Amino acid sequence: MSEPDVSPRHLEGHQSLVDLPYIKIQFQTGAPSDEGINGCRVEEIIEVLVDKLLEFQARSLSCPENDTALYHLGLAKDALAQRRRHREQQGVLGTVAEHKSS
């Protein structure tokens, strides 16, 4: 039987700490203006992945599949940037309030 999960959680109930063998990620909890910066954002994780794949592409590990992954990570970055713009425009950036997508 696995140990009970006692890690901190976001308001939505998601884990703020991912602690797996060889992977440890602390996501931001709460608005940085209220809580300070206490973790990373999804966008920063995507950047780490992009950097690693670009490193592969510059060496002998270059392949079309890495290009495809980079393309989709780029789409993910664009979608999250659009979400941020919407939240800024609607005055809800840095809050847990919902925003309207166009």
Summary of the structure (lengths in Angstrom):
residues: 102
radius of gyration: 16.8
end to end distance: 45.2
largest distance: 47.3
contacts: 206
relative contact order: 0.10
helix: 45%
strand: 12%
